[in-house]
Amino acid sequence: MNDLDQLYQQIILDHAKARHGAGLLEAPEGVAHGESMQHNPVCGDHIQLRVQLEGSIVKNVSWEGDGCSISMASASVLSELATGIERDEFMSILEEFRELMRSRGSRAGDEEILGDGAAFAGVSKFPARVKCAMLSWVAAEAALLAANQ
């Protein structure tokens, strides 16, 4: 394993331990919000994720779940990236992460766009683990769509 792979592995482990956004927060009355529950039947990972919007800004992302280090770290990274940015900007980041996961290891993650999410580039080499990494991102996309209704 090269130094970059070791660094990326450590970032994932750090996020799995110190989970940003963990603990599902109630949305205050009058605040636009959406929620999604996602489950991976292959491995049993599950997540419930809630987003709060203030206009077009993602004000808060909170979640609770149980699963492997990859799925929990991915939710932590997502929560950290999404909070405080425009909804459309987050959707662009989500699409970049999705493309990284589809790459089967053929592309490196763009740290300028994905921040710590770039650490999941190695995960894309393992199709069974891609679902773990994508679980919270699918939940966030569904929650944002629900928030606009």
N, C-alpha and C positions, 0 to 999 in steps of 0.2 A: 504494500500500500504506500503510495507516495505521500508527501507532506500535505498537499492540498486535500487529498482524500481523507487524511487523518483530521485535518482541520474541519472539514465539512462534517465528518462523523461526530466530532466533538460539539459542533454547533447544534446538531440534531439532539444529541444527548442532553446538552444544557437546556434546550427548549422543552424537552420532555420532562425535565425535573422542575424547572422554574417556569411554569405555564402562564404565559401572558394571556389575559382575558378569561382565565378559568373562573368559574362561578357565575352561573346564569343570573343576570341582573334584570329586575323588573323594569319595564319601560314606564316612565312617568306618564300620567294621564295627559293626553293631547300630543304626545310625541309619536311621530310616525315610526312604526317598527314592523319587523317581520321576523318570522321564526321558521326553522326547518329542523326536522329530525331525520337523520340519515343513518343507515345501518349497512354494514358489509356482512352479508350472510356467510361469505367464505371463511372469514376469520373471527367474526363476532364483534368487531369494533363497532362502536356507535357513538354518535354525537348529536346533541341538541344545541343549536346555535341561534342566537338572537342578535339582530342588528337594529340600531336606533339611528334614525336620520333626522337631521336638522336642516330642512330644505333639501339641498342636494349633497350635503356633507354627511359622511358616515361618522356619526357622533360617537358611537360605541359599538363594539363587538364583544359579546360575552358568550360563553359556552360551557357546557359540561359534557363529559363523556368518559368512556372507558375503552382502552385499546392499547395497541402496541406503541412503542416509543415513536415510531414514524408518524402514526396518525395523531398522536397527542402533540408532538413537536410541530407538525404541520398546522394544527389549529392555533398553536401559540404564535407561530410566525405570521399566519394570516391575520390574527387579531392585532398584532403589533403593526403590520403593514397598513391595514385598512383604516384604522382609527384616525380620524381627523382629515381625511382626504375626500375629494369629490367622488361621488358614486361612479361616474364615468371613468375616472382615473383608476379606481379600484377594479372596474370591469376589464380595463386594459391589462392591469397587472394579473388578474385572474386568467385572462386569455394567454398571456406570456407563460404563466405557470403551467397551464394546460398543455401548451405546445412543448414545453420542456419535458413534461411527463410523457408525451407521445414520442419523444425523440429516441427512445431506447438507448440512451447514452451517447447519441451522436452529436449532441450540442452541449455546450457549457451553459450554466445559468448566468444570466446577465445581472451582476450584483447591483448595477445602477438602477435597474427596474425592480428586481426581486429581493434585494437586501439579503437577509439570511435565507430566504427561499431558494437562493442559488445553491445552497448546500444539498438540496434534494436532487441534483443532477445525477448523482450516482444511483439513486433509487430508480430512476427511469430505465435502468438496465434490467430491472426485475419486474416483469409485468404483474406478477401477483402482488407486489408491494406498491405499485402505482395506485391501486385502489385505496390503499391505506393513506397515502399522501394526499389523494384527491378528495377524501371523504368530507373534510371541513370546507373545502373550496366549493364543492357541489352544494353543501348546506348553505353557505354564504350566498351563492348565486340565487338559490331558491328563496332564501329569506329576503334578499333585496327585491326580488320580483313581487313577493307578498307584501312588502312594505309600500309599494307603489299603488296598491289597490285601494 
